[in-house]
Amino acid sequence: MDDTHTNQRGKSLEEFIITSDLLLMNEATDIPTFETIGGRSWIDLTLCNNILAQNTKSWTCGEEESSSDHKLILFDIEPGT
């Protein structure tokens, strides 16, 4: 990810994610989740707890056009065992 600037809201969100023991499902993607003429960003996050993360598969960020500047985020949730 190329986002390098974190403001206070971002720091607060990061602290919440850590203290809530949440996992970020989209940390290894090269495709930005938000894109306009003015720039692009990985601003959209998919967060899960540990149990749901184990059952979340095939997380992808689509590159096709949508009616928003935000890209479509798709993933499968498989039944737990």
Sequence and secondary structure as in RCSB ss.txt:
>XXXX:A:sequence
MDDTHTNQRGKSLEEFIITSDLLLMNEATDIPTFETIGGRSWIDLTLCNNILAQNTKSWTCGEEESSSDHKLILF
DIEPGT
>XXXX:A:secstr
       HHHHHHHHHHHHTT EETTTT SS SEEETTEEE     EE HHHHHHEEEEEE  S  SSSB  EEE
EE    
